[in-house]
Amino acid sequence: MSEQFNFEAFAEAQGVDFREYLSMIAAKLPKVDENSRAIQERINAIYEQYPRVMGLFDREAVSALTEAECAAVIEIASLRNQRTEIEMEAAYFRGCYDSVSYLRKAGIL
């Protein structure tokens, strides 16, 4: 992570289920991680250049695409995979943070 990430342990997140907790991690990433922000900006730029490509991803509608639009789809799929890797890394480190939090609450640390 390029900047300080404000952590809130899962046990401290009142009334939040685990999927919502992971979603919160992913939502915060573009604000604190340069790579995540750059990936999202590139995806947005592709969508702006090829609006029909957004429809393919967001509505999963069948559509005839040009060769350039197909290349855009491939690039977006790759960028989404990169973004998922960043999100998984953030979730992993969040789990490490939670472990320390649990150990502190248990009086071990």
Secondary structure, DSSP 8 states (H G I E B T S, - for coil): --S------GGGSTT--HHHHHHHHHHHHHHH-HHHHHHHHHHHHHHHH-HHHHHHHHH-------HHHHHHHHHHHHHHHHHHHHHHHHHHHHHHHHHHHHHHHTT--
